[in-house]
Amino acid sequence: MTDLMKMVGEGIRHFRKLRGLSQEELASKADVHETYIGKLERSEKVCSIVVLDKITNALNLSMVEFFSYIQPVNREKSESTLTEIVNRLRSRNENEQKKILKVIDVILDDQLN
């Protein structure tokens, strides 16, 4: 399989586990056959953009979020810290992300005063 499909499979697995879903649960939510998710995660199958859209919707992700995770855009070195922060936040659930955002707000508010 191509490197892109390997990255897609790894991305699906990452977000599925992050959401606490089994392959069968994700397949049911995405309305695809239950063995198909496993085959995609192992890069044994190629999926269409339509199927990938169903899967990302079932994972509560936009296609942009998904592809930004699997193939981040290289930026200048000055943005490497921001990229590192974003990548670390991606591995956290939504509740943790909201708590971190509150901490950031407090820090930024203190710097303004």
NUDRENGU-871805 format. One line per field, with one value per atom (N, C-alpha, C): residue in one letter; atom name; x negated, y negated, z. Coordinates in steps of 0.1 Angstrom, whole numbers. Atoms other than C-alpha are relative to their C-alpha. Layout:
# NUDRENGU-871805
r	c(a_...)
a	c(CA_...)
east	c(X_...)
north	c(Y_...)
up	c(Z_...)
//
This chain:
# NUDRENGU-871805
r	c(m_m_m_t_t_t_d_d_d_l_l_l_m_m_m_k_k_k_m_m_m_v_v_v_g_g_g_e_e_e_g_g_g_i_i_i_r_r_r_h_h_h_f_f_f_r_r_r_k_k_k_l_l_l_r_r_r_g_g_g_l_l_l_s_s_s_q_q_q_e_e_e_e_e_e_l_l_l_a_a_a_s_s_s_k_k_k_a_a_a_d_d_d_v_v_v_h_h_h_e_e_e_t_t_t_y_y_y_i_i_i_g_g_g_k_k_k_l_l_l_e_e_e_r_r_r_s_s_s_e_e_e_k_k_k_v_v_v_c_c_c_s_s_s_i_i_i_v_v_v_v_v_v_l_l_l_d_d_d_k_k_k_i_i_i_t_t_t_n_n_n_a_a_a_l_l_l_n_n_n_l_l_l_s_s_s_m_m_m_v_v_v_e_e_e_f_f_f_f_f_f_s_s_s_y_y_y_i_i_i_q_q_q_p_p_p_v_v_v_n_n_n_r_r_r_e_e_e_k_k_k_s_s_s_e_e_e_s_s_s_t_t_t_l_l_l_t_t_t_e_e_e_i_i_i_v_v_v_n_n_n_r_r_r_l_l_l_r_r_r_s_s_s_r_r_r_n_n_n_e_e_e_n_n_n_e_e_e_q_q_q_k_k_k_k_k_k_i_i_i_l_l_l_k_k_k_v_v_v_i_i_i_d_d_d_v_v_v_i_i_i_l_l_l_d_d_d_d_d_d_q_q_q_l_l_l_n_n_n)
a	c(N_CA_C_N_CA_C_N_CA_C_N_CA_C_N_CA_C_N_CA_C_N_CA_C_N_CA_C_N_CA_C_N_CA_C_N_CA_C_N_CA_C_N_CA_C_N_CA_C_N_CA_C_N_CA_C_N_CA_C_N_CA_C_N_CA_C_N_CA_C_N_CA_C_N_CA_C_N_CA_C_N_CA_C_N_CA_C_N_CA_C_N_CA_C_N_CA_C_N_CA_C_N_CA_C_N_CA_C_N_CA_C_N_CA_C_N_CA_C_N_CA_C_N_CA_C_N_CA_C_N_CA_C_N_CA_C_N_CA_C_N_CA_C_N_CA_C_N_CA_C_N_CA_C_N_CA_C_N_CA_C_N_CA_C_N_CA_C_N_CA_C_N_CA_C_N_CA_C_N_CA_C_N_CA_C_N_CA_C_N_CA_C_N_CA_C_N_CA_C_N_CA_C_N_CA_C_N_CA_C_N_CA_C_N_CA_C_N_CA_C_N_CA_C_N_CA_C_N_CA_C_N_CA_C_N_CA_C_N_CA_C_N_CA_C_N_CA_C_N_CA_C_N_CA_C_N_CA_C_N_CA_C_N_CA_C_N_CA_C_N_CA_C_N_CA_C_N_CA_C_N_CA_C_N_CA_C_N_CA_C_N_CA_C_N_CA_C_N_CA_C_N_CA_C_N_CA_C_N_CA_C_N_CA_C_N_CA_C_N_CA_C_N_CA_C_N_CA_C_N_CA_C_N_CA_C_N_CA_C_N_CA_C_N_CA_C_N_CA_C_N_CA_C_N_CA_C_N_CA_C_N_CA_C_N_CA_C_N_CA_C_N_CA_C_N_CA_C_N_CA_C_N_CA_C_N_CA_C_N_CA_C_N_CA_C)
east	c(-8_0_-9_8_-11_-2_2_-25_12_-12_6_10_-10_29_-5_5_6_2_-3_9_15_-15_47_4_-3_49_-5_5_27_9_-8_48_14_-13_81_-2_3_66_-2_3_53_13_-13_87_10_-9_107_-3_4_87_2_-2_88_14_-15_126_5_-4_126_10_-9_143_-7_5_138_1_-1_134_15_-14_170_9_-8_184_-2_3_167_7_-7_179_15_-14_214_4_-3_213_-2_4_197_8_-8_221_-8_8_194_-1_1_187_-10_8_171_-15_14_140_-7_6_134_-9_8_121_-14_12_95_-9_8_84_-6_5_81_-12_10_61_-13_12_37_-5_4_34_2_-3_49_10_-10_76_-2_0_78_15_-14_109_2_-4_127_1_-2_130_13_-14_167_0_1_159_-8_8_132_8_-9_158_9_-9_182_-8_8_154_-4_4_142_12_-12_178_3_-3_183_-10_10_151_1_-2_165_-12_12_136_4_-1_135_-11_11_114_-12_12_91_-7_6_85_-7_6_79_-13_12_54_-11_10_37_-7_7_30_-9_8_18_-12_10_-3_-1_1_-10_-8_7_-21_-13_12_-57_0_1_-61_-14_13_-90_-3_4_-110_6_-6_-94_14_-13_-61_-1_1_-76_5_-6_-66_15_-15_-30_4_-3_-30_-1_2_-43_12_-11_-16_13_-12_12_-1_1_-1_2_-2_-2_15_-14_34_8_-8_46_2_-1_39_9_-9_62_14_-14_99_5_-6_122_1_-1_127_-14_14_89_-4_4_85_7_-7_111_-7_8_92_-13_12_60_2_-4_77_2_-2_88_-14_13_52_-7_6_40_6_-7_66_-5_5_54_-14_14_18_-1_0_25_6_-6_48_-10_10_20_-11_11_-5_5_-6_19_1_-1_22_-13)
north	c(12_0_-13_13_-36_-6_7_-57_-8_8_-79_9_-9_-49_5_-4_-38_-11_11_-73_-1_0_-72_11_-11_-38_-3_3_-50_-12_11_-82_5_-6_-62_7_-7_-40_-9_10_-70_-6_7_-88_9_-10_-56_3_-3_-48_-12_12_-84_-2_1_-83_12_-12_-49_9_-8_-31_13_-12_5_-2_1_11_3_-3_26_-13_12_-5_-11_11_-29_4_-5_-7_-3_2_-9_-15_15_-47_-5_4_-51_7_-7_-27_7_-8_-5_14_-14_33_0_0_41_4_-4_58_-10_10_28_-9_9_6_6_-7_31_1_0_35_-13_13_-2_-4_3_-5_7_-8_22_-3_4_5_12_-11_36_-3_5_17_-15_15_-17_-4_5_-38_-12_11_-63_-12_12_-99_-1_0_-93_9_-9_-64_-7_7_-85_-11_10_-113_6_-7_-88_3_-3_-77_-12_11_-111_-7_5_-122_8_-8_-92_-2_4_-103_-14_14_-138_-9_7_-152_-6_5_-174_7_-6_-161_-9_9_-191_4_-4_-181_14_-13_-145_-1_0_-153_-9_8_-180_9_-9_-152_9_-10_-126_-6_6_-150_-15_14_-183_-8_9_-212_-4_5_-220_-16_14_-256_-5_5_-278_4_-4_-270_-8_8_-299_5_-5_-280_14_-13_-247_2_-1_-254_1_0_-261_14_-13_-229_11_-10_-209_-1_2_-224_6_-6_-215_15_-15_-180_7_-6_-174_-1_1_-187_10_-9_-164_13_-13_-134_0_2_-148_0_0_-144_-14_14_-174_-7_6_-179_-5_4_-180_-12_11_-204_-13_12_-228_-5_4_-227_-7_6_-235_-14_13_-264_-10_9_-279_-4_4_-277_-10_9_-294_-14_12_-321_-8_6_-327_-6_4_-329_-13_11_-353_-13_11_-375_-6_5_-378_-8_7_-389_-14_13_-417_-10_9_-431_-4)
up	c(0_0_0_1_-5_14_-13_23_5_-4_22_7_-6_29_14_-13_57_10_-9_72_3_-2_67_11_-9_85_14_-13_114_6_-4_116_5_-4_118_13_-13_145_12_-11_165_5_-4_165_6_-5_170_15_-13_201_9_-8_213_4_-3_211_8_-8_230_-8_8_201_-4_6_190_-16_14_153_-4_4_152_3_-4_170_-11_10_145_-13_12_116_0_-1_128_-1_1_133_-14_14_98_-11_9_82_-11_8_68_6_-5_72_11_-12_105_-2_3_90_-8_9_67_8_-8_95_3_-3_105_-12_12_69_-4_3_65_10_-9_97_-2_4_85_-14_14_51_-10_9_34_-10_9_17_-3_4_-1_1_-1_7_-9_8_-13_9_-7_-2_7_-5_4_13_-12_29_11_-10_46_6_-5_50_10_-10_67_13_-12_90_8_-7_99_7_-6_106_12_-11_128_12_-10_147_5_-3_150_-4_5_129_-14_14_98_-8_8_69_1_-2_74_13_-13_111_-2_2_100_-8_9_72_6_-8_94_10_-10_119_-7_6_95_-9_8_74_3_-4_92_-10_9_70_7_-6_75_-1_-2_87_3_-4_94_15_-13_125_11_-10_144_4_-3_142_6_-5_155_14_-14_191_-1_1_181_-6_5_160_11_-11_190_10_-9_212_-6_7_187_-1_1_182_14_-13_219_4_-3_223_-7_8_196_7_-7_218_12_-12_246_-4_3_248_1_1_244_14_-13_281_5_-4_287_-8_8_258_5_-6_274_12_-12_307_-4_4_289_-6_5_271_11_-11_304_6_-6_317_-9_10_285_2_-2_290_13_-12_326_-2_3_315_-8_9_287_7_-7_309_10_-9_335_-7_8_308_-4_5_297_11_-11_332_6)
//
